[in-house]
Amino acid sequence: MRINPAKKIPWYLRPFFWFQQRKYGQPLEAAKVWARRPRLFLSVANLYGAIDRRRSPISPTLRSLVTVRVSQINHCRFCVDLNSATLAKRAGSMDKVNELENWRDSDIFSPMEKAVLNYTEAVTFSDRRVEDNMIEALHDYFDDDGVVELTALITFQNLSSKFNEALDVPPKTTVII
């Protein structure tokens, strides 16, 4: 890792780390790095909480599919590891995780998933652009609010995976989901 995690966690961040301990079996190294700047940590945590909520128009499995694909594109080992485990749990198998890099040629992804993945790649790859037909394809499955939420999820995961990759946060294959 290129930056050492925070050695002391402020009292007002401890509930976040307690939750991570409970959910993953350990506090996450990426969170400890963000904790070096507690205000940034709180802002990022609040944004993530607004995106990853039960009443989101984006299903949990689809959210995980997006986060893994963005993480793959950005070469974030930590994010691929954590988000792949979550996707496997939500999807019920590793099939989609294993096929994700070749989603265009795979029959296991639905037309909706393919429309979302196409949009995800257009937003994430800097040499691609979002085209009107991509938004039209998304409107087959989501209203405008859903497209906004999907875009927020994609851009949040880009922030997260680029942060973790730049600072070389290591994967945690022992994380319990």
FENQUI-V532047 format. One record per pair of residues at least 4 apart in sequence whose ideal C-beta (glycine too) atoms are under 7 Angstrom apart, sorted by the first residue. I is the first residue (numbers start at 0). GAP is how many residues later the second one is. If there is no record, write none. Layout:
# FENQUI-V532047
i;gap
I;GAP
I;GAP
This chain:
# FENQUI-V532047
i;gap
0;28
0;166
0;167
0;168
0;169
1;165
1;166
2;30
2;164
4;24
4;27
4;28
5;26
5;29
5;30
8;4
8;5
8;8
8;26
9;28
12;4
12;22
12;25
12;28
13;4
14;4
15;4
15;15
15;29
16;4
16;10
16;14
17;4
18;4
19;4
19;7
19;8
19;11
20;5
20;6
23;4
23;151
23;152
24;150
24;151
26;4
26;5
28;4
28;140
28;141
28;143
29;4
29;48
29;134
29;139
30;4
32;134
32;136
33;6
33;7
33;10
34;6
36;4
37;4
38;4
39;4
40;4
41;4
42;4
43;4
44;4
45;4
46;4
46;109
47;4
47;108
48;4
50;101
50;102
50;105
51;11
55;93
56;85
56;88
56;89
56;92
57;4
57;5
57;88
57;91
57;92
57;95
58;4
59;4
59;30
60;4
60;29
60;30
61;4
61;51
61;54
62;4
62;90
63;4
63;19
63;22
63;23
63;26
64;4
64;22
64;31
64;48
65;4
65;50
65;54
65;87
65;88
65;91
66;4
66;16
66;90
67;4
67;12
67;15
67;16
67;19
67;29
67;32
68;4
68;31
68;48
68;51
69;4
69;50
69;54
69;84
69;87
69;88
69;91
70;5
70;8
70;9
70;12
70;86
70;90
71;8
71;28
71;29
72;48
72;51
72;52
73;84
73;87
73;88
73;91
74;90
75;4
75;85
75;88
75;89
76;4
76;93
76;94
77;4
77;86
77;91
77;92
77;93
77;94
78;4
78;81
78;82
78;85
79;4
80;4
80;90
80;91
80;92
81;4
81;90
81;93
82;4
83;4
83;13
84;4
84;90
84;92
85;4
85;91
86;4
86;9
86;10
87;5
87;6
87;9
88;88
90;5
93;4
94;4
94;13
95;4
95;12
98;4
98;7
98;9
101;4
102;6
102;11
102;14
108;4
108;5
108;8
110;4
111;4
111;29
112;4
113;4
114;4
114;22
114;23
114;25
114;26
115;4
115;34
116;4
117;4
117;16
118;4
118;11
118;15
118;19
119;4
119;34
120;4
120;7
121;6
121;7
121;8
121;12
122;7
122;28
122;31
122;32
123;30
123;34
129;4
131;4
132;4
133;4
134;4
134;12
137;4
137;9
137;12
141;4
141;5
141;8
143;4
144;4
145;4
146;4
147;4
148;4
149;4
150;4
151;4
152;4
153;4
154;4
155;4
156;4
157;4
158;4
159;4
160;4
161;4
162;4
163;5
